Amino acid sequence: MNVKLYLLSSSLFFCSLAASAQRSMQAEEFPLGQYEELTDTKPHDSDAKWAAMKSPVMLSWASTDVRYGKHHVPHLANSSACTLKAWRGERVNAQAVLWTNVDLNDVELTVSDLRSGANVIPASKVRSHFVRYVMTDELNKDGKGGCGCRENKAEWDSSVVADALDINKWLPVQRKTAQPLWVNVWVPEDAKPGTYTGTLTVRGGGMDDRVLKLSVQVLNRTLPSPSDWHLNLDLWQNPYAVARYYKVPLWSKAHFDAMRPIMKMFADIGQQSITASIMHKPWNGQTEDHYDSMVTRIKRLDGTWKYDYAVFDRWVEFMMNEIGIKGLISCYTMIPWELSFDYYDEATNRVQFIKAEPGDEAYSEYWGSFLRDFARHLKQKGWFEKTAISMDERSMEAMQAAIKVIKDADPDFKITLAGNYHDEIQADLYYLSIPYGVRFPEKVLKERRAKGQISTYYTCCTEPFPGTFSFSNPADATWIGIHAVAGDYDGYLRWAVNSWTRDPLRDSRFRTWAAGDTYSIYPGPRSSIRFERLVEGLQDAEKIWQLRNQYKKTGDTHRLARLNKKLAEFTPANMTAEKERNAGRMVREMERLLND
């Protein structure tokens, strides 16, 4: 989401209505295992170009900064060896490409142990994937962002791009096709420094076995466990999307079983917040699967209120105890896009709605009664200190009215906002995330940190760069993490990470916003190029924190100045269109410095 969307909410509402018939259709069968990609209608390389290959089947290491075209002969130097550098505890990526002018059956990938003398990084720490192609579109016609209704997909330039990292162990590869391969090595924290070497073997029907050499130079530095990283990561989870795609009843055992590996992906990259919804459609159904209330409100016959927290409690306990995310419980929202609040009315035996705005007596009564009981319940569970009432992209006047209701219910409630910076209310906000390109006043940031408050930034559909759209430059995602440190923020927020489209494995386009804006991981669960590159940036941010801290302690002013000079490049003020196009080069230069 972004600030402009507040002004566009009426337009998006009608987009939502236009899609309601589609969403109410009987559920289709969507894949979790093998599947066929959508057809790319873009021009392909000619038969003559494919026939000119030096060999019918080629394999080479490639760049992680490039999304290689499915039907284009890649311009690669046929490199058979790749060397990566890594701190202990770091995840590092490599990409190779297999391209062929003959049909290949049941292609498989095999990785070996990586060895350095008697020391071993086991093959279990090395993941290999086929990179699958998904349909994408483009930025708005003016190239200035990706916001707005795009119900008619024919109006937007569409093509297939490499993004999803498949979990299937074999894949047929058709002739005149390039098939990217992704390798991720998670170096153990106790690995001995040295250069570890192993192989990636590609075999299949119609080809001889092909082998690539992979080396990882493990440096004498250790990256802490993700749960100990200093950057506050807040990716909003959507449990409702999981239930729909996996076709399981909400909050059933099957639902939690499906969510477990998905949510574990976020814990493994330092996620610190739990996304909880405390009302029906807090964002008016802006995603394929709208959020519903995790709290049941009942108005008794005598006019008093009763609240049931069974779903809320089960969700929070699952995320904390089974997944290991134990930071802020962010409860959305008291100020939804449509100011309509549901409850079950015993008198009429129906679900009813209250229409009220912040500042209205009905609004204060509805939310004040709930918040007082919610505070009681949270204290009973031992969660009050880590729970926040959260809003996003609301006006200052609406926020002021909501803050008053919250403080009247319990003055110790934490409050969060993802939206524009307003000096008048920032002191009341325990957690404040502001849009990319906006800076906190230096004095305010110092005061907020002294009080233990959290100050982060977020990206959304507004900015063309840095993006995590499915067509974005892969290095953009890494740039995001480095910028969090360069901009002196405490962390990064993203409004969606698994709010899947109707057929997310094959089509990342949506009725609103540029393709891929609503999710960066796929069902399965499957990671993606942009998700892995985001992790890379989060790791780089932690490396920067560690090195700056060390240089300050040891008085190494030369290295500190050199690092800070390079870091200053990762700010909007120092970016040009050319630099944005070459974000990969910027990132590589920074990472060489971090690994020096």
N, C-alpha and C positions, 0 to 999 in steps of 0.2 A: 504494500500500500504506500501511498504518498500523500503529501499535503494537498495536491491538486485533486485527488480523488474525492475529498470532502465536497468540493464544488461540483464534481461530476457525478455525485451519488445518484441523482435523479436519472441521469442517462444510463448508468449501470443498472439501476433498478429495472428499467424497461428491457435492458438486455437480458436480465435474469428472468423476467416474465416471458420473453420470447423463447427462452430455452426450457420453460417449465414442462412443456409437452414432452420434450425429449427425455427429461430427467424422470418423468413418470412412466416411461415405457417399461415393459417387462425387461428384467435384467438380462443382458447378453452374456455369452460365455467369453470371458477374456482369459488370456494365457498367463500361466505362471511358469510353465516349462518351455518346450520348444515352440517357436512361432515364426511366421513369415512376416518380413518387413513390408511396408507399403511400397508401391512402385514409384520410383523417381522419374518424373516426366521431364526433367531437365535434359539438355543435350549431353550425350555421352561421347567419349573419345572414339575415334573412327576405328573400324576393323584393322586398317593398315597400321595405325599406331600401336594397337595391341599385338599385331603380328610382328612388329619390329622388335619385340622384346628379345633380349639376349638369350633367354631360356624360357620355356613355356610356363615355368613357375619360378617366382622370385621371392626372396625374403631378405629384409634389411631392417636394422634399427632405424628409428626415425625420431622426430621431435615431438615432445609432449605439448608443444605450443600450437600444433597444427591439427585441424580436423580434416583428415584425408578423404577426398571424394570417392564415392562408392564405385563409380564407373569411369574413373580417370586413372591413367597410368601415372603413378607417383614419380616425382623427380627426386630420386634418392641415389645415394652413392654406393649402394649395396654394401653397407657396413655390417660386418659380422661380429663386432665386439663393442661393448658398451661398458663404461665405467662411471659409477655414481659415487658421490661422497655423502656420508651420513654421520650424524651424531648417534651415539648409543640411545636407543629408545625412539628413534625417528622413523617415520614412514617415508620412503622415497619411491618415485615412479619412473618407469621407462615405457616407451611405446615402440613397437615394431610394426611393420606392414608386410603382409603376404599378398602378392598380386599374381594373377594367373590368367592364362589364355586357354586353359582347359578346365573341364569340370572336375572338382575334387569332392570326394565322398568322405563323410565322417572324419573331418579334420579334427585332430586332438592336440592339446598343448600339454607338455610335461616339463616341470622344472625340477632341477636337482638340488641337493644340498649345496650351500656355498661354503667353501673351505679356505681356511688360511692356516696352513700347517696342520697342527692337531686341533685347531679351533674350528667350530662349525656353527653356521647359521642354518638350522634345519629347513628342509623344503616346506614344512608346515608354516613357516614365517614368510613364505614367498607365494603370492597369489597371482595367477595368470587368468586373463579374461579375453574373450572375443569382444571387440567393441561393436555394438549393434547400432544400426541406423534408425533414426526416428524422424518423423515429419516435423518440420519447423516452419516459421514464417520470417518476419522481418520487423524492424523498427517502424514507427509511424512514417508516413510519407515524407514528413519534413526532416526525418532522421534525428529528431530531438528527444526521443523517448519511446516508450512502449505502452502508454496508457490509452484507455478508451475502448469502446465497444467494437468488436470485430466478429460479429455473428456470421457474416457472409465470408467464408474462407476464400472464396474465389477472388475477393478484392485485394488479397494480400499475397505477395510473392512467396510461394512455398517450395520447399525442396527437402530432401532427406540429408541429415547430418549425423556424423558419428558422435555418440554420446554415452549410451547405456553400457555398463560393463556387465556382460552376461554371466550367469551362474551355471549355464549348461557347459558340460565338459567336451562336447563335440558339436560340429556344425558343418553342414555342406557348404561349399564355396563354389559359386557358379563361375564359368568362364567369363572373361572380360570384366572382372571384379577385383577391387582392392579390399582386402579384409584387415583392418587394423587389429593389433593385439596389444593388450595392456598388461604390464607387470608391476606389482607393488611389493616392496620388501619392507617388512616391519622389523627393524633391527632390535634384537633383545637389549634391554638396559644393561645386562651384565656381559655383553659381548666384549671380547678383548680387542683393543685397537689393532688394525692390520687390514690388508686387502684380501677380501673373500671372493672366490671365483667359483662359478658354476655355469650351468647351461640352461637354455630354453630350447626344447626340441619340438618341432612341428612335424606331425606325420598324418597321413591320410591316404585314402584310395585315389590313385591317379598321380601320385607324386612320390619321389624318394624322400626319405627323412631329411629334414633341414635342421641345422643346429646353429644357434647363436650363443656367443660367449657373453656372460654377464658377470661383472665385477662390482663389488661395493667396497669402497675404502672407508672403513669405520674409523672415525677420528676419536681422539682422546678427550671427548666432551660428552656429557650426558644430558639429554632432554628429559625433564621430569615427566611423570605420568600425566596424561591429559587432565585428570581431575585436579592437578596442582598447577596448571597453567594460569598465568596472571590475567589473561584476556577473558572478560566475561562474555561468554557465548550464549546467545538467546535465539534459537531457531524454533519457530512455533510448530508444535506437533498437531496433527489432525487424526485422532483415533477414529473418527467417523468415516473417513476415506478408506481406512483399512477394512472396516466392517463391510462396506459396500463392495469393494473390489474382491475381497476374499469370500464374499457371500456367506458371512457368518452372523449370527444374532449379536446385536450390540451387547457388550459387557458379559458375554458368555465365556466359558473356558476357551472355546475355539477362537474367540476374538482376542483374548489375551495371549494365547499361544501364537497367533499370527503377528501380533504387535511386538512380541518379545525380541526377535532378532532385528526388527526395524528400529525400535527405540534404543537397542544396545549400540547401534551404529552411531547414535548421537552421543551417548555416554563415552564412547571410545574416542571422541574428538573434543572432549572437554565441555559438553553442554552443561549449563548450570541452572536452567529454569525449566519448570513444569508448566505447560500451557493448560489452563483449566477454564471451562466456560460455565458461567453461573447464571446464564439466561438463554432463552431460545433465540437463535439467529442473531448473535451479537453483531455480525457484519452483514445482516440481511441476505444471507445466502450467496455471498460473492464468490464462493468456490463451488465446484461440482457437488460436493457433499457439505451441506451446511452444518455448522456446529449447533448442538442442542444443549439444553441446560443439564448440568450434572447435579443440580439441586432441584428437588420437587417442592413447590410451594402450594399449600392448601389453605384456603380460607374457610374456616369452620362456619357452622350455622350461626354461632353467636358473634361472628365478626372477627374473632381472634385468628391468629396465624399459626400454622404448623409447618415445619420444614424437615425434609428428609434428605440426608447427606450420604446415602448408601453408595451411589455411583461415584460421587466426588471422593469419598474415602477410599473406595476400592482403586480408583485411578491413581490417586496420590500414593497410596501404599505400594502399588505395583511399580510406579516410577521410582520411588525412593528405595524400596527394599529389594526389588528384583532387578531393576535396571541400574540403580546406583546413582541416579540424579537427585541430589539432595539440597539443591540451592533454593532459589525463590520459587514459591508457588504463585504464579501470576494468574489472577482471576479476572476474566473479561466478561462483561464490561458493564458499567453503570450508564454509559452514554452510547447506545447503539446507533447505527445509521438511521433506523426507523425507531422512533421513540414510542414503542409499543411493548408492554411488559405482561407476560403471561402468568396465570395461576389457575389452579383447579378450584372451582367454586362448589362447595357442598350444597348450597341452596338450590342451584340450578343443575347440578350434576354434570357440569360442562367446564371445558377450558375457556376462560375468559381473558380479556386483555384490558389493561389500563393504558390509555393514551395520556401521557404527561411529559412535560419538559422539566429539566433541572430548574429548580426555583419554584415549581408548582407545589401546592400543599399535598396533592395526591402522590407526586414523585417522592417527596420527603417521607411520607407515611409508608409507602411501599418499600422503599429502600432502607429507611431507618429501622423499621421493625426487623427486616431481614438481617441487616448488619449487626444489630445488637445480639441476635441469636447466633449468627455466624461467628462472632467473636467468642461467645461462650463456648461453642462447639470446638473451635480451633484451639482454645486454651485447654480444653479437656483432652484434646488429642496431642497437645504439646507442639502444635504447628503455628501458633499465632505469630511468633517472632519471625517466621520465614514466609508468611503469607502476605500478599499485596493485592489491593484492589486496583485493577489496571484498566487504563483507557488508551485509546489511540486516535490521533488526528482529530481532536475535538477543539472547539473554539475556547479561548481563554475564559469567556464569560460562563460557558457551560461547565468548564472545569472548576471554576471558583464555586459554583453552586453545588457541584458534586462533592468537592472537598469539604464544604461545610457540613453536608449530610454525613459524610464518613467520620469527620472529627466529632460531630455530635453523638454519633453512635459509640465510638471509642477513639479517644484522642491518640492512642498509640498505634492505630492501624497504619501500616505502610501503604503508600500510594505510588503508582507508576504511571508514566505517560510516554508513548512513542508518538512524537509530533513536533510541532513548531516550538521553538524556544520562546518562553515568556518570562521575563524577569520577575513579574508580579507573583508568579506561582511556583517558580523553580525551587524555592526553599522548602515548600510543602511536599516535594516529590522525592521520595527515597531513591527512585530509579527514574532517570530521564534519558530517553534516547531521541536524538534530534536528526534531521535529514542529512544525508551526504552533502557536503559543501558548506554546512553551517558549523561555526565554531562556538564553543563555550567561551565567554569572557574569562580571561586568565584569572582574575580575582575571584570570580564565582566558582571556577573549577577548583581552585585552592581551598575555598571555604567548604565546598561540597565534600571534598576528600577528607578534610579535617573532621567532618561530621559523619564520615563513613557512608556517604551517599554514592550512588553509582551513576556515572555519566558516560553514555555510549552514543554510537551513531548507527543509522540504518540505511540500506539501499532498497529500492523498490522499482516500479515501472517507470519512474520519472526520468531517471538519468540513462542515457545511452551507454555511458561508461562510468564506473566499472559495472559490468553486467554479469548476471548468471542466467541469462536466457539460454535456451538450447542452441542458439546460433552464435552466442558470444565468443569472443576470443578466449580460449581456455586460460590464458594468463591473467585475465581480468579477475578471476576468482582468487588467485594468489595475491594480486595487488590489493584486494580488499583487506586482507589480514595485515599486510604491512602498513597500509594507510591508517589502520586503527592506532598503531603506535606513532606514526608520523604526525597524525592529527591530535595526539595527546588525549585520546579517548580511553575509557576504561574497558571498552569492549565493542561488540558488534551485534546487531539485531537483524533478523530476516523474518518477514511476516509469514513465510510459508516454506516448508521443506518437503512435505509429503501430501499436499492437497492435490491429489492426482486428477487429471482430466479423465474423460470417460474411457479412453483406451490409451493409457499413458505409455505403454511399451512401444506403441506404433505411431502415436500422434500426440505431440506435445502442444499442439495449438489449442487455444481456448476461446470462449466467446468474448472474453475481455482480456486485454493485456497481451503483450508479445509472448510468443511461444516459450514455454518452460518457466515462466515467471512464478507459477504456483507450486513448482516442485523441482528438487534437484536430485532426489533418489527415486528409484523405480521399484515397483512390486517385485517380490522374490525372496528377500530384498536384494536389489541390485544397486550398486553404487554407480557413479557416472564420472566422466572426465571432469566436469565442473565441480563435482563434490570433492573428488580427490585433490584437485588443484586448490580448492578452498582450504582443505586440511593442510596442504603445503604452506599456505599463507599464514594459517594459525600457528603452525610450527615455527615459521620464520619470525613471527611476532614474539614468540616466547624466547627464541634464540637472541633476538635483539635485546629483550629485557635482561636476559642473563648476562650478555656481554657488556652492556652498558653498566650494569651493576658491578661487574668485575672490574672494568676499567676505572670506574670511580673509586672503588676501594683500593686499587693498586696504584692509583695516580697516573695511569697510562693515558695522558691527555692526547697523545698523537693518535692512537687508535680510536679513542672516543670521538675526537674531532672528525676523523675520516668516516666513521660510521654515521655520525649525525649529519654530515654533509650529504652523504648518499641517501640517508633516510628523508631528508628535506625534499628530495625530488618527488616523493610519493604523496604529494598534496595537490589539490585542484589548481592552486595558484601557479604551480610550476608545470602543469600539464598543457600540452598542445595536441592538436589533432594527430600530428605525426607521432608524438610520444604515445598517445593512446593506442594507435595502430601497432606500435612496437613495445607494448607493455611487457611482452615476453623477454625482450632484451634487457629492459630495466630490472625485471625480476632476476634474471640470470646474473647480472652484475652484482645485485645485492647478495644473492646466495653465494657467489664466489667470495665475497667479502666476509660473510658469516662463517664460511668454511675455511678461511685462510688460517 
